[in-house]
Amino acid sequence: MKHLLPKSIISYTNPINTINTIVWYVIIILTSNMHIYGRAISLPSNAKAPALLVFGDSIVDPGNNDYIDTIGRANFPPYGRDFAGGVATGRYSNGKIPSDLIAEQMGLKELVPPYLDPSLQINDLLTGVSFASGAAGYDPESAKLANAISLDKQLKLFKQYINKLKAAVGDNATSTIISQSVYLVCAGSNDITNTYFALPFRKLQYTVSSYTSLMVDWASTFVQDLYDLGARKIGVISAPPCGCLPSQRTLHGGLKRTCFEKENKASILYNTKLSSKLNVLNQKLNGSTVAYLDIYDSSLNLINNPSQSGFQVANKGCCGTGNLEVSFLCTEFDIGTCKDASKYIFWDSFHPTEAAYRIIVNDIVQKNQNLFF
């Protein structure tokens, strides 16, 4: 069988990324032909992960919502204002989002594309995609509110992805990719801010304590489902200080727009339970690395001490007034939109700027080298 490297591999501008991709492509070729060579292929001990596979909400949605019928989109200006070419791709920020920045630091590629993009090539699938959907959460009701892609449906898309890999490179190569890749799960903030505190239904059913326990149960089940499908390196991102998001300050913080401490306390309670549960899973799931990725502390430190990291504004977003604008409320016609987003921690009333994301991601990666490298 003759194999040729796709042009998409050899045309990368970053030579390190090119080398990493070619190495993994060669491994895939050899692995897919194990029946010819008659023996298993041993991966080099210093090999990096072949792909980054992402699940969750708008923090890591690079544009999947562009391809579904939902009001929760960000594929219009001024979103993407500082992205390459100034293109609004569907990312909920002025530029790159955490999944892009993590893939960049891993040496995989510059951008993690949305799985639903019909223009994806095989090399995009081989090096990782995002199944995440803006407005999704661990609570199935969260996705229903905006007709987003629930985590259950994201899991179904992942199964579809596995079948596509098998058709392209064979069962053995697919098994290698699935078991060696890094998995990133980011959800929870929509559950706390929207589904629990903004609407009455869950509050009538659950206390904050019982609801956060339920969130952890859903998160745990999702991690175990990924494990059952072959995932072995799974990082789960914590909830941020939800009460300090600009929209939550506006809705619940009074005239002074202070942080809404009830939501912050809910985030802390959820994070404490999540960290404990993931530690149990890390011990329970044989051959796995299940990591709790804390963003609460680094985010709160940015918000409380913005000038230490070069920021000037921490209590509102760059878009429009910065108080409530998000998704379809954040438009190019907002005359109050800031000129320099790098001075702001938040791009809109819910999502950070690329500059803030870079600091948060650097903290995650530095503290979890065993997961990403």
C-alpha positions as CSV (number, residue, x, y, z in Angstrom):
1,M,0.0,0.0,0.0
2,K,1.4,3.4,-1.0
3,H,0.9,6.3,1.4
4,L,1.5,10.0,0.6
5,L,1.6,12.8,3.1
6,P,-1.4,15.2,2.5
7,K,-0.5,18.6,1.3
8,S,-2.3,20.0,4.3
9,I,0.4,18.5,6.5
10,I,3.5,19.7,4.6
11,S,2.1,23.2,4.2
12,Y,2.1,24.2,7.8
13,T,4.0,27.4,8.5
14,N,5.3,26.3,11.9
15,P,8.1,23.8,11.3
16,I,7.8,22.3,14.8
17,N,4.1,21.6,14.2
18,T,4.9,20.1,10.8
19,I,7.5,17.7,12.3
20,N,5.1,16.6,15.1
21,T,2.3,16.1,12.6
22,I,4.4,14.1,10.2
23,V,5.8,11.9,13.0
24,W,2.3,11.1,14.2
25,Y,1.2,10.5,10.6
26,V,4.0,8.0,10.0
27,I,3.0,6.3,13.3
28,I,-0.5,6.1,12.1
29,I,0.6,4.6,8.7
30,L,2.7,2.0,10.5
31,T,0.1,1.2,13.0
32,S,-2.6,0.8,10.4
33,N,-0.4,-1.7,8.6
34,M,0.5,-3.8,11.7
35,H,-1.1,-6.8,9.9
36,I,1.6,-6.4,7.2
37,Y,4.6,-6.0,9.6
38,G,3.3,-8.6,12.0
39,R,4.1,-6.8,15.2
40,A,2.9,-3.9,17.3
41,I,4.4,-0.5,17.0
42,S,6.0,1.0,20.2
43,L,5.5,4.7,20.4
44,P,8.6,6.7,21.5
45,S,8.6,7.5,25.2
46,N,8.8,11.3,24.5
47,A,6.0,11.4,21.9
48,K,3.4,14.1,22.3
49,A,-0.3,13.5,22.1
50,P,-1.5,13.1,18.5
51,A,-4.7,15.2,19.1
52,L,-6.7,17.4,21.4
53,L,-10.4,16.5,21.6
54,V,-12.6,19.1,23.2
55,F,-16.1,19.0,24.8
56,G,-18.2,21.6,26.6
57,D,-19.6,25.0,26.3
58,S,-18.9,28.4,24.7
59,I,-15.5,28.8,26.4
60,V,-14.2,26.1,24.0
61,D,-16.7,26.3,21.1
62,P,-14.8,27.4,18.0
63,G,-18.0,27.6,15.9
64,N,-20.1,24.4,16.1
65,N,-23.1,26.6,16.9
66,D,-22.7,28.1,13.4
67,Y,-24.1,24.9,12.0
68,I,-27.2,24.4,14.2
69,D,-30.4,26.2,14.7
70,T,-29.7,28.3,17.8
71,I,-29.7,31.9,19.0
72,G,-26.4,31.2,20.8
73,R,-23.9,32.3,18.1
74,A,-20.9,34.4,17.8
75,N,-20.1,34.3,14.0
76,F,-20.6,38.0,13.4
77,P,-18.6,41.2,14.2
78,P,-17.3,42.4,16.5
79,Y,-16.5,38.8,17.6
80,G,-13.2,37.7,16.0
81,R,-12.0,41.3,15.7
82,D,-8.5,40.4,16.7
83,F,-8.6,36.9,15.2
84,A,-6.4,36.2,12.1
85,G,-7.9,38.2,9.3
86,G,-10.5,39.7,11.6
87,V,-12.9,36.8,10.9
88,A,-15.8,36.0,13.2
89,T,-15.5,32.2,13.2
90,G,-18.1,31.5,16.0
91,R,-15.5,31.8,18.8
92,Y,-16.9,33.7,21.7
93,S,-14.1,36.1,22.0
94,N,-12.1,38.8,20.2
95,G,-9.5,36.2,19.2
96,K,-8.4,32.7,20.1
97,I,-10.1,30.6,22.8
98,P,-8.6,28.2,25.4
99,S,-8.7,25.1,23.2
100,D,-6.7,26.9,20.5
101,L,-4.1,28.1,23.0
102,I,-3.7,24.7,24.6
103,A,-3.3,23.0,21.2
104,E,-0.7,25.7,20.4
105,Q,1.2,25.0,23.6
106,M,1.1,21.3,22.9
107,G,2.7,21.8,19.5
108,L,-0.3,20.3,17.7
109,K,-1.7,23.2,15.6
110,E,-2.7,26.8,15.9
111,L,-6.5,26.3,15.9
112,V,-8.8,23.5,17.0
113,P,-11.7,23.5,14.5
114,P,-15.4,22.8,15.1
115,Y,-16.3,19.2,14.3
116,L,-19.4,20.3,12.5
117,D,-17.5,22.3,9.9
118,P,-18.2,20.5,6.6
119,S,-14.9,21.6,5.1
120,L,-12.8,19.6,7.6
121,Q,-10.1,17.4,6.1
122,I,-8.7,14.1,7.4
123,N,-5.7,15.9,8.9
124,D,-8.0,18.1,10.9
125,L,-9.6,15.0,12.4
126,L,-6.2,13.4,13.1
127,T,-5.0,16.3,15.2
128,G,-8.1,17.1,17.0
129,V,-11.5,18.9,16.9
130,S,-13.9,20.5,19.3
131,F,-17.4,19.1,19.8
132,A,-18.3,21.9,22.3
133,S,-21.4,24.1,21.9
134,G,-22.1,27.5,23.3
135,A,-24.8,27.4,26.1
136,A,-24.3,23.7,26.8
137,G,-23.8,22.4,30.4
138,Y,-23.6,19.3,32.5
139,D,-27.3,19.8,33.2
140,P,-29.3,18.6,30.1
141,E,-31.6,21.6,30.6
142,S,-28.9,24.1,30.0
143,A,-28.5,23.1,26.3
144,K,-32.3,23.0,25.9
145,L,-32.6,26.7,26.8
146,A,-30.7,27.8,23.7
147,N,-31.1,24.6,21.6
148,A,-27.4,24.0,21.9
149,I,-25.6,20.6,21.5
150,S,-25.9,18.8,24.9
151,L,-23.0,16.8,26.3
152,D,-24.9,13.6,25.5
153,K,-25.1,14.7,21.8
154,Q,-21.5,15.7,21.9
155,L,-20.7,12.2,22.9
156,K,-22.7,10.9,20.0
157,L,-20.7,13.1,17.7
158,F,-17.5,11.8,19.2
159,K,-18.6,8.2,18.4
160,Q,-19.3,9.4,14.8
161,Y,-15.8,10.9,14.8
162,I,-14.3,7.6,15.8
163,N,-16.0,5.8,13.0
164,K,-14.7,8.4,10.5
165,L,-11.2,7.8,11.8
166,K,-11.6,4.0,11.4
167,A,-12.8,4.5,7.8
168,A,-9.8,6.8,7.1
169,V,-6.9,5.1,8.9
170,G,-8.1,1.8,10.2
171,D,-9.0,0.3,13.6
172,N,-5.5,0.0,15.0
173,A,-4.5,3.6,14.1
174,T,-7.8,4.9,15.5
175,S,-7.2,3.0,18.7
176,T,-3.8,4.7,19.0
177,I,-5.2,8.2,18.4
178,I,-8.0,7.7,20.8
179,S,-5.9,6.3,23.6
180,Q,-3.0,8.7,23.2
181,S,-4.9,12.0,22.7
182,V,-5.7,14.6,25.4
183,Y,-9.3,15.3,26.2
184,L,-10.5,18.6,27.5
185,V,-13.9,19.1,29.1
186,C,-15.2,22.6,30.0
187,A,-18.7,23.1,31.3
188,G,-20.6,24.2,34.4
189,S,-20.8,28.0,34.2
190,N,-24.1,27.9,32.3
191,D,-25.6,25.5,34.8
192,I,-24.8,27.8,37.7
193,T,-25.5,31.2,36.1
194,N,-28.4,30.4,33.8
195,T,-30.1,27.1,34.6
196,Y,-29.9,27.5,38.4
197,F,-29.7,31.1,39.4
198,A,-31.5,32.8,36.5
199,L,-34.5,30.5,36.3
200,P,-36.8,29.2,39.1
201,F,-37.2,25.6,38.1
202,R,-34.0,24.0,39.4
203,K,-34.1,26.2,42.5
204,L,-37.5,24.8,43.4
205,Q,-36.1,21.2,43.0
206,Y,-32.6,21.5,44.6
207,T,-30.6,23.5,47.1
208,V,-27.3,24.8,45.9
209,S,-25.6,21.9,47.7
210,S,-27.7,19.2,46.1
211,Y,-27.6,20.9,42.6
212,T,-23.8,21.1,42.7
213,S,-23.6,17.5,43.7
214,L,-25.8,16.6,40.8
215,M,-23.5,18.6,38.5
216,V,-20.6,16.6,39.7
217,D,-22.5,13.3,39.1
218,W,-23.2,14.4,35.5
219,A,-19.5,15.4,35.0
220,S,-18.3,12.1,36.5
221,T,-20.6,10.1,34.2
222,F,-19.3,12.0,31.2
223,V,-15.7,11.3,32.1
224,Q,-16.4,7.6,32.6
225,D,-18.2,7.6,29.2
226,L,-15.1,9.0,27.6
227,Y,-13.0,6.4,29.3
228,D,-15.2,3.6,28.1
229,L,-14.8,4.9,24.5
230,G,-11.0,4.8,24.9
231,A,-9.9,8.1,26.4
232,R,-7.1,7.9,28.9
233,K,-5.9,11.5,29.4
234,I,-8.8,13.7,30.5
235,G,-8.7,17.2,31.9
236,V,-11.8,18.7,33.4
237,I,-11.9,22.5,33.8
238,S,-13.4,23.9,37.0
239,A,-16.1,26.6,37.2
240,P,-14.8,30.2,37.2
241,P,-15.9,32.7,39.8
242,C,-19.3,32.9,38.1
243,G,-20.5,35.7,40.3
244,C,-17.8,38.1,39.0
245,L,-18.8,37.7,35.3
246,P,-19.9,41.1,34.1
247,S,-23.4,40.0,33.3
248,Q,-23.8,38.5,36.8
249,R,-22.6,41.7,38.4
250,T,-25.2,43.6,36.4
251,L,-28.1,41.2,37.2
252,H,-27.3,40.5,40.8
253,G,-24.7,42.9,42.1
254,G,-26.8,45.9,42.8
255,L,-26.0,49.5,41.9
256,K,-22.3,49.0,42.5
257,R,-22.3,45.9,40.4
258,T,-20.3,43.9,42.9
259,C,-19.6,40.2,42.4
260,F,-22.6,38.0,43.2
261,E,-21.2,36.0,46.1
262,K,-24.0,33.3,46.0
263,E,-22.8,32.3,42.6
264,N,-19.1,32.4,43.6
265,K,-19.9,30.2,46.6
266,A,-21.8,27.8,44.3
267,S,-18.7,27.7,42.1
268,I,-16.4,27.0,45.0
269,L,-18.7,24.2,46.3
270,Y,-19.0,22.6,42.9
271,N,-15.2,22.8,42.4
272,T,-14.4,21.3,45.7
273,K,-16.8,18.3,45.0
274,L,-15.5,18.0,41.4
275,S,-11.9,18.0,42.4
276,S,-12.5,15.2,45.0
277,K,-14.6,13.1,42.5
278,L,-11.9,13.4,39.8
279,N,-9.3,12.3,42.2
280,V,-11.4,9.2,42.9
281,L,-11.8,8.5,39.2
282,N,-8.1,9.0,38.6
283,Q,-7.5,6.1,41.0
284,K,-10.4,4.0,39.8
285,L,-10.0,4.2,36.0
286,N,-7.1,1.9,35.2
287,G,-4.3,3.4,33.1
288,S,-5.9,6.9,33.1
289,T,-4.9,10.4,34.0
290,V,-7.9,12.3,35.1
291,A,-7.0,15.9,36.1
292,Y,-8.9,18.7,37.7
293,L,-7.9,21.9,35.9
294,D,-8.5,24.9,38.2
295,I,-9.3,28.2,36.6
296,Y,-11.2,29.7,39.6
297,D,-8.1,31.0,41.4
298,S,-6.3,32.4,38.4
299,S,-9.4,34.1,37.1
300,L,-10.3,35.6,40.4
301,N,-6.7,36.9,40.8
302,L,-7.0,38.6,37.4
303,I,-10.3,40.2,38.4
304,N,-9.1,41.4,41.8
305,N,-5.7,42.5,40.6
306,P,-6.0,43.4,36.9
307,S,-3.1,45.9,36.8
308,Q,-0.6,43.2,37.9
309,S,-1.1,41.5,34.5
310,G,-1.4,44.7,32.4
311,F,-5.2,45.0,32.4
312,Q,-7.2,48.1,33.1
313,V,-10.8,46.9,33.2
314,A,-12.1,43.9,35.1
315,N,-15.8,44.6,35.9
316,K,-17.2,44.9,32.4
317,G,-16.6,43.6,28.9
318,C,-15.2,45.3,25.9
319,C,-18.3,44.9,23.7
320,G,-20.9,47.7,24.0
321,T,-21.5,48.8,27.6
322,G,-19.9,45.6,28.7
323,N,-22.6,45.0,31.2
324,L,-25.0,42.6,29.5
325,E,-23.9,42.3,25.8
326,V,-23.2,38.7,24.8
327,S,-23.9,36.6,21.7
328,F,-26.6,38.3,19.6
329,L,-26.6,41.3,22.0
330,C,-23.0,42.1,21.1
331,T,-23.0,43.6,17.6
332,E,-20.9,45.8,15.4
333,F,-23.4,48.6,15.9
334,D,-22.6,49.0,19.6
335,I,-21.0,52.4,19.7
336,G,-19.5,51.9,23.1
337,T,-17.2,48.9,22.2
338,C,-13.7,49.5,23.3
339,K,-10.8,50.1,20.9
340,D,-8.2,47.9,22.7
341,A,-9.5,44.6,24.0
342,S,-6.1,43.7,25.5
343,K,-6.8,46.2,28.3
344,Y,-10.0,44.2,29.3
345,I,-10.2,40.9,31.1
346,F,-13.6,40.3,29.5
347,W,-14.6,40.6,25.8
348,D,-18.3,40.5,26.3
349,S,-20.4,40.1,29.5
350,F,-19.6,36.4,29.9
351,H,-16.4,35.5,28.0
352,P,-12.8,36.6,28.6
353,T,-10.5,38.2,25.9
354,E,-7.7,36.3,24.3
355,A,-5.2,38.2,26.4
356,A,-6.9,37.0,29.6
357,Y,-7.3,33.4,28.2
358,R,-3.6,33.3,27.6
359,I,-2.8,33.9,31.2
360,I,-5.4,31.4,32.5
361,V,-4.2,28.7,30.0
362,N,-0.6,29.3,30.8
363,D,-1.4,28.6,34.5
364,I,-3.4,25.4,33.6
365,V,-0.6,24.0,31.3
366,Q,2.2,24.8,33.7
367,K,0.5,23.1,36.6
368,N,-0.6,20.0,34.6
369,Q,2.5,19.0,32.5
370,N,1.8,15.3,33.0
371,L,-1.6,15.7,31.2
372,F,-0.6,17.8,28.2
373,F,2.9,16.5,27.5
